[in-house]
């Protein structure tokens, strides 16, 4: 997609925008191609045009690539929700493996919040990944499974960095996966501190983005 760019400086933790889904479907349609095609074909003409304008090779691919779970009131985004939807503004945010914004839904509303200071003119990016603690190879494999069609792989600042930086990042993200699992198992404050330190080093914690 063409992406969204900041028109003014956006401080860390500021909500950039909120929106409600333009499309809502039962989650089951993602596992049944016939039901998905039927649901899409039943859209009003103007909604079909909005969906067709998104990036993707087919309308079905565009839907699967851009839909996200719709969390109920009092819950956060997860994969066990009865509905999925497309948030058109958020769908036009591009991916980065070191994003400067994060998205979340609650009670059906999507919020995009700056997780770093974003300068005017800078592109606003989010992560499309379910697991950010993967190697570069693992990340592009997940992105392609989600429908990404980039022939050269991800073009974010990390994935286009020199080989030695990418190799160091792969090591950091493997360490992050292990640290995260350790903290889940122990709940130890010291393990949490170690996790935050490694997140900062890797560029996945807000402080590392702030100038």
C-alpha positions in Angstrom: 0.0 0.0 0.0 1.0 3.7 -0.3 1.1 4.0 3.5 0.4 6.9 5.9 2.8 9.7 6.8 2.8 12.0 9.8 1.8 15.6 8.9 3.1 16.8 12.3 5.3 15.6 15.1 3.6 12.8 17.1 4.9 12.1 20.6 5.2 8.6 21.9 2.0 7.1 23.5 -0.3 9.5 21.6 -3.3 7.9 19.9 -2.9 8.6 16.2 -6.4 7.6 15.2 -9.3 5.4 16.2 -11.8 3.7 13.8 -14.7 1.2 13.7 -14.6 -1.7 11.2 -15.9 -1.0 7.7 -16.6 -4.8 7.3 -17.6 -7.4 9.8 -17.9 -11.1 9.1 -18.1 -14.3 11.3 -14.6 -15.7 11.8 -15.6 -19.0 10.2 -15.5 -17.5 6.7 -11.7 -17.5 6.9 -11.7 -21.3 6.9 -14.4 -21.7 4.2 -13.6 -20.3 0.8 -17.2 -20.7 -0.4 -18.6 -18.8 2.6 -16.0 -16.1 2.2 -16.8 -15.6 -1.5 -20.5 -15.5 -0.7 -20.0 -12.9 2.1 -17.8 -10.8 -0.2 -20.2 -11.0 -3.1 -23.0 -9.8 -0.8 -21.3 -6.5 -0.1 -22.9 -3.3 -1.4 -21.2 -1.9 -4.5 -19.5 0.9 -2.6 -18.1 -1.4 0.0 -16.8 -3.8 -2.7 -15.0 -0.8 -4.3 -13.3 0.1 -1.0 -12.2 -3.5 -0.6 -11.0 -3.7 -4.2 -8.8 -0.6 -3.6 -6.7 -2.4 -1.0 -3.4 -4.1 -1.9 -3.6 -7.7 -3.0 -3.9 -10.0 -6.0 -7.6 -10.9 -5.5 -10.5 -9.6 -3.5 -10.3 -12.8 -1.3 -6.6 -12.3 -0.7 -7.2 -8.6 0.1 -9.8 -9.6 2.7 -7.6 -12.3 4.3 -4.5 -10.1 4.3 -6.3 -7.1 5.9 -8.8 -8.6 8.3 -8.2 -8.7 12.0 -10.1 -10.2 15.0 -12.7 -8.0 16.5 -12.3 -8.1 20.3 -15.4 -7.9 22.5 -15.8 -5.2 25.2 -13.4 -5.7 28.0 -11.0 -7.9 26.0 -7.9 -7.2 23.9 -7.1 -8.5 20.4 -6.9 -12.3 20.2 -7.5 -15.0 17.6 -10.5 -16.5 19.4 -13.1 -13.9 18.6 -16.3 -14.7 16.8 -15.9 -11.9 14.3 -13.2 -10.5 12.0 -13.3 -7.2 10.3 -11.4 -4.7 8.1 -10.4 -1.3 9.4 -9.8 0.6 6.2 -7.5 3.4 7.6 -5.4 0.9 9.5 -5.3 -1.4 6.5 -3.3 1.2 4.6 -0.5 1.3 7.2 2.6 -0.4 6.0 4.6 -3.0 7.8 7.9 -2.7 9.5 9.8 -5.2 11.6 10.8 -2.3 13.8 7.4 -0.4 13.8 6.9 3.1 15.3 3.2 2.4 16.1 1.1 -0.3 17.5 -2.6 -1.3 16.9 -5.1 -2.8 19.3 -8.9 -3.3 19.3 -11.3 -3.1 22.2 -15.1 -3.3 22.0 -14.8 -3.4 18.2 -12.8 -0.1 17.9 -9.3 -0.1 16.5 -6.8 2.3 18.0 -3.3 3.1 16.5 -0.9 4.5 19.1 2.6 5.8 18.6 5.1 3.6 20.4 7.9 6.0 19.5 8.3 9.7 18.7 7.3 10.1 15.1 8.6 13.1 13.2 6.5 15.1 10.6 7.0 13.5 7.2 8.0 10.1 8.7 6.0 7.1 7.6 3.8 5.5 10.3 4.3 1.8 10.4 2.9 -1.2 12.3 3.9 -4.9 12.5 1.8 -7.4 10.6 3.5 -10.2 12.5 1.9 -12.5 15.0 5.4 -13.3 16.4 8.0 -10.5 16.3 10.7 -12.6 17.9 11.6 -14.5 14.7 14.6 -14.4 12.4 14.4 -12.4 9.2 13.7 -15.7 7.3 10.9 -16.6 9.7 9.3 -13.1 9.5 9.1 -13.1 5.7 7.8 -16.6 5.8 4.9 -15.5 8.1 4.3 -12.4 6.0 4.0 -14.4 2.8 1.7 -16.9 4.6 -0.5 -13.9 5.4 -0.7 -13.0 1.7 2.3 -10.6 1.3 3.4 -10.7 -2.4 6.7 -8.7 -2.1 9.1 -10.4 -4.5 12.2 -9.2 -2.7 10.9 -9.8 0.8 10.3 -7.1 3.5 11.9 -3.7 2.6 11.8 -2.2 6.1 14.9 -0.6 7.6 15.9 -3.8 9.4 15.5 -6.2 6.5 17.4 -3.9 4.2 20.3 -3.4 6.7 23.8 -4.8 6.1 24.1 -8.6 6.7 26.0 -8.2 9.9 23.2 -6.1 11.4 20.6 -8.6 10.3 22.6 -11.5 11.7 22.9 -9.6 15.1 19.2 -8.9 15.0 18.4 -12.6 14.4 20.5 -13.5 17.5 18.7 -10.8 19.5 15.2 -12.0 18.5 16.1 -15.6 19.4 17.2 -14.4 22.8 14.0 -12.4 23.1 11.9 -15.5 22.5 13.8 -17.3 25.2 13.6 -14.4 27.6 9.9 -13.9 27.0 9.2 -17.6 27.7 11.4 -17.4 30.9 9.4 -14.4 32.2 6.1 -16.2 31.4 7.3 -19.1 33.5 8.8 -17.2 36.4 7.1 -13.8 36.5 10.4 -12.5 38.0 11.0 -8.8 38.0 14.6 -9.4 37.1 13.6 -11.5 34.1 11.2 -8.7 33.1 14.1 -6.2 33.3 16.3 -8.4 31.2 13.5 -8.7 28.6 13.0 -4.9 28.4 16.7 -4.4 28.0 16.9 -6.8 25.1 13.7 -5.2 23.5 15.4 -1.8 23.7 18.6 -3.1 22.1 16.6 -4.7 19.3 14.4 -1.6 18.6 11.1 -3.1 19.8 10.8 -0.9 22.9 9.8 2.7 22.6 12.9 4.3 24.2 15.1 3.1 21.4 13.1 5.1 18.8 13.0 8.4 20.6 15.6 11.0 19.6 
